[in-house]
Amino acid sequence: MTIKILHKQGVSQRKIAKQLGLSWNTVNKYLTQETDEVLYKTRPSTPTKLDPYKRYIQERMASTALVHLSAVVFLRERQAAGDSRED
């Protein structure tokens, strides 16, 4: 079972929950039960406001190497490129 393996590797319960898309309570429940039967379902990923820009952000960060770029810089660049979304 993945939860128990990750826990034995020293991963915290909260990190396991985030990695597997489960609630912390679900991870805790499976760590305290004795059987290895899997009864949980992972949460579907919810879209974020950054999803349309992830590729651009990753490319931009890779091209700047060690320079720190803030979200304000990304917003200004997108606005200069004609993207009027601010939400």
DSSP file (Angstrom, degrees, kcal/mol; ACC not computed):
  #  RESIDUE AA STRUCTURE BP1 BP2  ACC     N-H-->O    O-->H-N    N-H-->O    O-->H-N    TCO  KAPPA ALPHA  PHI   PSI    X-CA   Y-CA   Z-CA
    1    1 A M     >        0   0    0      0, 0.0     4,-2.0     0, 0.0     5,-0.2   0.000 360.0 360.0 360.0 132.2    0.0    0.0    0.0
    2    2 A T  H  >  +     0   0    0      1,-0.2     4,-2.8     2,-0.2     5,-0.3   0.871 360.0  56.0 -62.1 -41.6    1.4    3.3   -1.0
    3    3 A I  H  > S+     0   0    0      1,-0.2     4,-2.2     2,-0.2    -1,-0.2   0.936 111.1  43.3 -58.8 -48.6    0.4    5.2    2.1
    4    4 A K  H  > S+     0   0    0      2,-0.2     4,-2.2     1,-0.2    -1,-0.2   0.864 113.4  52.0 -68.8 -35.3    2.2    2.8    4.4
    5    5 A I  H  X S+     0   0    0     -4,-2.0     4,-1.4     2,-0.2    -2,-0.2   0.944 111.3  46.6 -65.0 -47.6    5.3    2.7    2.2
    6    6 A L  H  <>S+     0   0    0     -4,-2.8     5,-2.2     1,-0.2     4,-0.2   0.898 111.9  51.5 -61.2 -40.3    5.6    6.4    2.1
    7    7 A H  H ><5S+     0   0    0     -4,-2.2     3,-1.5    -5,-0.3    -1,-0.2   0.901 107.7  51.7 -64.9 -40.7    5.1    6.6    5.8
    8    8 A K  H 3<5S+     0   0    0     -4,-2.2    -1,-0.2     1,-0.3    -2,-0.2   0.783 103.9  59.2 -65.7 -26.3    7.9    4.0    6.4
    9    9 A Q  T 3<5S-     0   0    0     -4,-1.4    -1,-0.3    -5,-0.1    -2,-0.2   0.479 125.7-103.0 -80.4  -2.3   10.2    6.2    4.2
   10   10 A G  T < 5S+     0   0    0     -3,-1.5     2,-0.3     1,-0.3    -3,-0.2   0.557  70.0 148.7  95.2   9.2    9.7    9.0    6.6
   11   11 A V      < -     0   0    0     -5,-2.2    -1,-0.3     1,-0.1    -2,-0.1  -0.602  49.2-115.7 -77.6 135.2    7.2   11.1    4.7
   12   12 A S     >  -     0   0    0     -2,-0.3     4,-2.4     1,-0.1     5,-0.2  -0.236  19.8-114.8 -68.7 159.6    4.8   13.1    6.9
   13   13 A Q  H  > S+     0   0    0      1,-0.2     4,-2.4     2,-0.2     5,-0.1   0.878 116.3  52.2 -63.0 -37.9    1.1   12.3    6.9
   14   14 A R  H  > S+     0   0    0      2,-0.2     4,-2.2     1,-0.2    -1,-0.2   0.895 110.0  47.7 -67.4 -39.1    0.3   15.7    5.5
   15   15 A K  H  > S+     0   0    0      2,-0.2     4,-2.7     1,-0.2    -2,-0.2   0.884 111.2  51.6 -68.3 -37.5    2.8   15.4    2.6
   16   16 A I  H  X S+     0   0    0     -4,-2.4     4,-2.5     2,-0.2     6,-0.2   0.937 110.0  49.9 -61.2 -45.8    1.4   11.9    1.9
   17   17 A A  H  X>S+     0   0    0     -4,-2.4     5,-2.6     1,-0.2     4,-1.0   0.918 113.7  44.7 -59.7 -45.1   -2.1   13.4    1.8
   18   18 A K  H  <5S+     0   0    0     -4,-2.2     3,-0.3     3,-0.2    -1,-0.2   0.919 113.8  49.5 -66.8 -43.2   -1.1   16.2   -0.6
   19   19 A Q  H  <5S+     0   0    0     -4,-2.7    -2,-0.2     1,-0.2    -1,-0.2   0.874 118.9  37.5 -64.3 -38.4    0.9   13.8   -2.8
   20   20 A L  H  <5S-     0   0    0     -4,-2.5    -1,-0.2    -5,-0.2    -2,-0.2   0.512 109.9-117.1 -93.3  -5.7   -1.9   11.3   -3.2
   21   21 A G  T  <5S+     0   0    0     -4,-1.0    22,-2.4    -3,-0.3     2,-0.3   0.870  71.9 127.4  72.4  36.6   -4.7   13.8   -3.3
   22   22 A L      < -     0   0    0     -5,-2.6    -1,-0.3    -6,-0.2     2,-0.2  -0.741  64.0 -99.7-117.6 167.0   -6.3   12.5   -0.1
   23   23 A S     >  -     0   0    0     -2,-0.3     4,-1.8     1,-0.1     3,-0.2  -0.541  31.4-117.8 -81.1 156.4   -7.4   14.2    3.1
   24   24 A W  H  > S+     0   0    0      1,-0.2     4,-2.6     2,-0.2     5,-0.2   0.870 115.5  57.6 -60.2 -37.1   -5.1   14.0    6.1
   25   25 A N  H  > S+     0   0    0      1,-0.2     4,-2.3     2,-0.2    -1,-0.2   0.879 104.2  51.2 -63.1 -38.2   -7.8   12.1    8.0
   26   26 A T  H  > S+     0   0    0     -3,-0.2     4,-2.2     2,-0.2    -1,-0.2   0.923 110.5  48.4 -65.2 -44.2   -7.9    9.4    5.3
   27   27 A V  H  X S+     0   0    0     -4,-1.8     4,-1.9     1,-0.2    -2,-0.2   0.934 112.2  49.3 -60.6 -46.1   -4.1    8.9    5.5
   28   28 A N  H  X S+     0   0    0     -4,-2.6     4,-1.6     1,-0.2    -1,-0.2   0.896 108.8  53.4 -60.2 -41.2   -4.3    8.7    9.3
   29   29 A K  H  X S+     0   0    0     -4,-2.3     4,-1.2     1,-0.2    -1,-0.2   0.919 110.6  45.7 -61.4 -44.7   -7.1    6.1    9.1
   30   30 A Y  H  < S+     0   0    0     -4,-2.2    -1,-0.2     1,-0.2    -2,-0.2   0.788 110.5  53.7 -72.9 -26.5   -5.1    3.9    6.8
   31   31 A L  H  < S+     0   0    0     -4,-1.9    -1,-0.2    -5,-0.2    -2,-0.2   0.808 112.0  44.8 -75.3 -28.0   -2.0    4.2    8.9
   32   32 A T  H  < S+     0   0    0     -4,-1.6    -2,-0.2    -5,-0.2    -1,-0.2   0.673  96.6  86.6 -90.4 -17.1   -3.8    3.1   12.0
   33   33 A Q  S  < S-     0   0    0     -4,-1.2     0, 0.0    -5,-0.2     0, 0.0  -0.504  71.5-139.8 -82.6 155.8   -5.8    0.2   10.5
   34   34 A E  S    S+     0   0    0     -2,-0.2     2,-0.1     2,-0.0    -1,-0.1   0.750  75.7  77.3 -88.8 -25.6   -4.1   -3.2   10.4
   35   35 A T  S    S-     0   0    0      1,-0.1    -2,-0.1     2,-0.1     0, 0.0  -0.466  70.2-140.5 -84.7 159.1   -5.3   -4.4    7.0
   36   36 A D        +     0   0    0     -2,-0.1     2,-0.2     2,-0.1    -1,-0.1   0.131  54.0 137.1-101.8  18.7   -3.7   -3.2    3.7
   37   37 A E        -     0   0    0      1,-0.1     2,-0.6   -36,-0.1    -2,-0.1  -0.490  48.8-139.6 -69.9 130.6   -7.1   -3.1    1.9
   38   38 A V        +     0   0    0     -2,-0.2    -1,-0.1     1,-0.1    -2,-0.1  -0.824  37.1 154.4 -96.2 120.2   -7.4    0.1   -0.2
   39   39 A L        +     0   0    0     -2,-0.6     2,-0.2     2,-0.0    -1,-0.1   0.348  41.3 100.0-123.4   2.5  -10.8    1.7   -0.1
   40   40 A Y        -     0   0    0    -14,-0.0     2,-0.4   -18,-0.0   -18,-0.0  -0.513  53.5-150.6 -94.9 160.6  -10.0    5.3   -0.9
   41   41 A K        -     0   0    0     -2,-0.2     2,-0.1   -20,-0.1    -2,-0.0  -0.977  24.9-116.6-123.7 140.7  -10.3    7.3   -4.1
   42   42 A T        -     0   0    0     -2,-0.4   -20,-0.2     1,-0.1   -21,-0.2  -0.453  32.6-107.1 -75.9 150.9   -8.1   10.2   -5.0
   43   43 A R        -     0   0    0    -22,-2.4     2,-0.2   -23,-0.2    -1,-0.1  -0.500  34.4-111.5 -73.1 142.0   -9.6   13.6   -5.3
   44   44 A P        -     0   0    0      0, 0.0     2,-0.2     0, 0.0    -1,-0.1  -0.517  38.8-105.4 -70.5 144.3   -9.8   15.0   -8.9
   45   45 A S        -     0   0    0     -2,-0.2    -3,-0.0     1,-0.0   -24,-0.0  -0.511  32.4-138.0 -72.4 136.9   -7.5   17.9   -9.4
   46   46 A T        -     0   0    0     -2,-0.2    -1,-0.0     1,-0.1     2,-0.0  -0.763  22.4-108.9 -95.6 140.2   -9.3   21.2   -9.5
   47   47 A P        -     0   0    0      0, 0.0     2,-0.2     0, 0.0    -1,-0.1  -0.363  33.9-152.4 -67.2 146.7   -8.2   23.8  -12.1
   48   48 A T    >   -     0   0    0      1,-0.1     3,-0.9    -2,-0.0     0, 0.0  -0.700  28.4-109.0-113.5 168.7   -6.4   26.9  -10.9
   49   49 A K  T 3  S+     0   0    0     -2,-0.2     4,-0.2     1,-0.2    -1,-0.1   0.754 117.7  56.1 -66.7 -23.9   -6.2   30.4  -12.2
   50   50 A L  T >> S+     0   0    0      1,-0.2     3,-1.9     2,-0.1     4,-0.9   0.608  77.9  94.6 -85.4 -11.6   -2.6   29.7  -13.2
   51   51 A D  G X4 S+     0   0    0     -3,-0.9     3,-0.9     1,-0.3     4,-0.4   0.869  83.1  51.5 -50.1 -45.2   -3.3   26.7  -15.4
   52   52 A P  G 34 S+     0   0    0      0, 0.0    -1,-0.3     0, 0.0     4,-0.2   0.742 117.7  40.7 -65.3 -18.4   -3.5   28.7  -18.6
   53   53 A Y  G <> S+     0   0    0     -3,-1.9     4,-2.9    -4,-0.2     5,-0.2   0.424  82.9  99.8-109.0  -1.0   -0.1   30.2  -17.8
   54   54 A K  H <X S+     0   0    0     -4,-0.9     4,-2.6    -3,-0.9     5,-0.2   0.894  85.1  48.0 -57.4 -44.3    1.9   27.3  -16.4
   55   55 A R  H  > S+     0   0    0     -4,-0.4     4,-2.4     2,-0.2    -1,-0.2   0.933 113.8  47.4 -63.3 -45.2    3.8   26.6  -19.6
   56   56 A Y  H  > S+     0   0    0     -4,-0.2     4,-2.7     2,-0.2    -2,-0.2   0.929 112.9  48.8 -60.3 -46.5    4.7   30.3  -20.0
   57   57 A I  H  X S+     0   0    0     -4,-2.9     4,-2.7     1,-0.2     5,-0.2   0.917 111.6  48.9 -62.0 -44.8    5.8   30.6  -16.3
   58   58 A Q  H  X S+     0   0    0     -4,-2.6     4,-2.1    -5,-0.2    -1,-0.2   0.920 114.0  45.7 -62.8 -43.7    8.0   27.5  -16.5
   59   59 A E  H  X S+     0   0    0     -4,-2.4     4,-1.7    -5,-0.2    -2,-0.2   0.900 113.7  49.8 -64.9 -40.7    9.6   28.6  -19.8
   60   60 A R  H  X S+     0   0    0     -4,-2.7     4,-0.9    -5,-0.2    -2,-0.2   0.911 111.3  47.9 -66.0 -43.2   10.2   32.1  -18.4
   61   61 A M  H  X S+     0   0    0     -4,-2.7     4,-0.5     1,-0.2     3,-0.5   0.886 111.1  51.4 -66.1 -38.4   11.7   30.9  -15.2
   62   62 A A  H >< S+     0   0    0     -4,-2.1     3,-0.6     1,-0.2    -1,-0.2   0.850 108.6  52.0 -66.3 -33.7   14.0   28.5  -17.1
   63   63 A S  H 3< S+     0   0    0     -4,-1.7    -1,-0.2     1,-0.2    -2,-0.2   0.689 106.7  52.4 -78.6 -17.1   15.2   31.3  -19.3
   64   64 A T  H >< S-     0   0    0     -4,-0.9     3,-1.9    -3,-0.5     2,-0.3   0.479  82.9-168.1 -98.5  -2.7   16.1   33.7  -16.4
   65   65 A A  T << S-     0   0    0     -3,-0.6    -1,-0.2    -4,-0.5    -2,-0.1  -0.327  71.2  -0.4  55.3-108.1   18.3   31.2  -14.5
   66   66 A L  T 3  S+     0   0    0     -2,-0.3    -1,-0.3     2,-0.1     2,-0.3   0.416  99.9 114.2 -97.4   2.3   19.1   32.6  -11.1
   67   67 A V    <   -     0   0    0     -3,-1.9     2,-0.4    -6,-0.1    -3,-0.1  -0.548  68.7-121.8 -76.2 135.9   17.1   35.9  -11.3
   68   68 A H        -     0   0    0     -2,-0.3     2,-0.5     1,-0.0    -1,-0.1  -0.646  27.7-167.9 -79.8 127.1   14.1   36.2   -9.0
   69   69 A L        -     0   0    0     -2,-0.4     2,-0.2     4,-0.0    -8,-0.0  -0.970   5.0-155.4-117.3 127.8   10.9   36.8  -10.8
   70   70 A S     >  -     0   0    0     -2,-0.5     4,-1.7     1,-0.1     3,-0.3  -0.481  32.0-107.5 -95.1 170.0    7.8   37.8   -8.8
   71   71 A A  H  > S+     0   0    0      1,-0.2     4,-2.5     2,-0.2     5,-0.2   0.812 119.2  61.6 -64.2 -30.1    4.2   37.3   -9.7
   72   72 A V  H  > S+     0   0    0      2,-0.2     4,-2.5     1,-0.2    -1,-0.2   0.898 102.6  50.4 -63.4 -40.4    3.9   41.0  -10.4
   73   73 A V  H  > S+     0   0    0     -3,-0.3     4,-2.4     2,-0.2    -2,-0.2   0.930 110.8  48.5 -63.6 -45.3    6.6   40.7  -13.1
   74   74 A F  H  X S+     0   0    0     -4,-1.7     4,-2.5     1,-0.2    -2,-0.2   0.917 111.4  50.4 -60.3 -43.5    4.6   37.8  -14.7
   75   75 A L  H  X S+     0   0    0     -4,-2.5     4,-2.6     1,-0.2    -2,-0.2   0.926 110.6  48.7 -61.7 -45.6    1.4   39.9  -14.6
   76   76 A R  H  X S+     0   0    0     -4,-2.5     4,-2.4     1,-0.2    -1,-0.2   0.907 111.7  49.7 -62.0 -41.4    3.0   42.9  -16.2
   77   77 A E  H  X S+     0   0    0     -4,-2.4     4,-1.5     2,-0.2    -1,-0.2   0.909 111.7  47.9 -64.1 -41.8    4.5   40.8  -19.0
   78   78 A R  H  <>S+     0   0    0     -4,-2.5     5,-2.7     2,-0.2    -2,-0.2   0.897 112.2  49.5 -66.6 -39.4    1.2   39.1  -19.7
   79   79 A Q  H ><5S+     0   0    0     -4,-2.6     3,-1.3     1,-0.2    -2,-0.2   0.893 109.6  51.4 -65.8 -38.5   -0.6   42.5  -19.7
   80   80 A A  H 3<5S+     0   0    0     -4,-2.4    -1,-0.2     1,-0.3    -2,-0.2   0.803 105.6  56.6 -67.0 -27.6    2.0   43.9  -22.1
   81   81 A A  T 3<5S-     0   0    0     -4,-1.5    -1,-0.3    -5,-0.2    -2,-0.2   0.481 128.6 -98.8 -82.1  -1.6    1.4   40.8  -24.3
   82   82 A G  T < 5S+     0   0    0     -3,-1.3     2,-0.8     1,-0.3    -3,-0.2   0.550  78.5 137.5  99.4   8.3   -2.3   41.8  -24.5
   83   83 A D      < -     0   0    0     -5,-2.7    -1,-0.3    -6,-0.2    -2,-0.1  -0.803  28.5-175.7 -89.8 112.7   -3.7   39.4  -21.9
   84   84 A S        +     0   0    0     -2,-0.8     2,-0.2    -3,-0.1    -1,-0.1   0.418  40.3 120.3 -91.8   1.7   -6.2   41.5  -19.9
   85   85 A R        +     0   0    0      1,-0.1    -2,-0.1    -7,-0.1    -7,-0.0  -0.490  24.9 164.0 -70.6 131.8   -7.1   38.9  -17.3
   86   86 A E              0   0    0     -2,-0.2    -1,-0.1     1,-0.0   -11,-0.0   0.394 360.0 360.0-123.1  -3.0   -6.4   40.0  -13.7
   87   87 A D              0   0    0    -38,-0.0   -38,-0.1     0, 0.0    -2,-0.1   0.465 360.0 360.0 -83.0 360.0   -8.4   37.5  -11.8
